[in-house]
Amino acid sequence: MQTVTLQLFNQGKWWDAATLSFSGEQLSASCSLSYNPDYIAAAANYDTRDSWACSMNAPIGIIPTDYPHWPALQASFSKIMLC
């Protein structure tokens, strides 16, 4: 499984916000977005969909967000640095 760390810029610094895990290498592969516990603790509250969230479709929370295909998810990101 391939993984990517997503960083977001909030409160004047970059945060390791979440991990995006891909089930395969093909474009039709599913993926899962999991927020890092330290980032969740720093966010204002759970289920927020503001600048702290990786995507409007992935509110901050402890439960990973699963997606059937990764390209559409990638298009919805804003302010993200892939590391």
C-alpha positions in Angstrom: 0.0 0.0 0.0 1.4 3.4 -1.0 1.0 6.3 1.5 1.4 10.1 1.2 1.6 12.6 4.1 -0.5 15.6 3.6 0.6 18.9 5.1 -1.7 21.9 5.7 -0.7 25.5 6.5 -2.6 26.9 9.5 -1.7 29.4 12.3 1.5 30.3 10.6 3.1 26.9 10.3 2.9 23.6 8.3 1.3 20.7 10.0 1.5 17.0 9.1 -2.3 16.8 8.9 -3.2 13.4 7.4 -2.0 10.3 5.7 -3.5 9.3 2.3 -3.3 5.6 1.7 -3.8 4.1 -1.7 -5.0 0.5 -2.1 -3.2 0.1 -5.5 -1.3 1.8 -8.2 -3.9 2.0 -10.9 -6.1 5.2 -11.3 -9.2 3.2 -10.3 -7.7 2.3 -6.9 -9.5 3.3 -3.7 -7.9 5.4 -1.0 -8.3 6.3 2.6 -7.6 9.6 4.4 -6.7 9.5 8.1 -6.0 12.6 10.1 -3.0 12.5 12.5 -3.9 12.5 16.2 -1.7 15.6 16.9 -3.4 17.5 14.1 -6.8 16.5 15.4 -5.9 17.8 18.9 -4.7 21.1 17.4 -7.8 21.7 15.4 -10.7 23.7 16.8 -13.2 20.9 16.9 -14.3 17.6 15.3 -16.2 17.5 12.0 -14.9 20.9 10.9 -14.8 21.6 7.2 -12.9 24.9 7.3 -9.3 25.6 6.6 -8.2 22.9 9.0 -9.8 20.2 6.9 -7.9 18.5 4.0 -11.1 18.7 1.8 -14.7 19.7 2.1 -15.4 16.0 1.7 -13.1 15.0 4.6 -14.1 16.7 7.9 -11.6 16.4 10.7 -12.2 13.3 12.8 -10.7 10.1 14.2 -12.6 7.9 11.7 -10.8 7.6 8.3 -12.6 8.8 5.2 -12.7 6.2 2.4 -12.9 7.1 -1.3 -13.7 4.6 -4.1 -11.3 6.5 -6.6 -8.4 8.8 -5.8 -8.3 11.3 -8.8 -11.5 13.1 -7.8 -10.3 13.4 -4.2 -7.1 14.9 -5.4 -8.9 17.6 -7.3 -10.7 18.8 -4.2 -7.6 19.5 -2.1 -6.6 23.0 -1.3 -3.6 24.4 0.4 -1.9 21.0 0.6 1.8 20.2 0.3 2.5 16.6 -0.5 5.6 15.2 1.1 
